[in-house]
């Protein structure tokens, strides 16, 4: 619901979004892996309709800015 990460993953794998959200919550409570995984997905998965993720956009801007 925050950034559409769970909805995007659910759509990609063809599962209900609730299952993905529950998985993130479970992984958050079992060792705390859910929050870092969510943030990694937020940075690495491109937004719908684009070919570039937030992380690759940032890397491109840093590379072109240093020239």
C-alpha positions, 0 to 999 in steps of 0.5 A: 500500500505504501509504494505498490511493491507488494501489488507489483510482486503479486501481479508479476507472480499471479497471486493475491496481493494479500499473500505477498503483504502477509509474507512481508509482515511475517518476514518482518517479525521473524528476524526482521528481513521483511523491511529490508526486503521491501526497501530493496524491492522498492529500489530495484523493481522498476515502476510500472510503465518504466524500464528503469528502477530508482536505483539505476536512475540514481546510478546513472545520474551519479555517473553522468554527474561526475563527468 
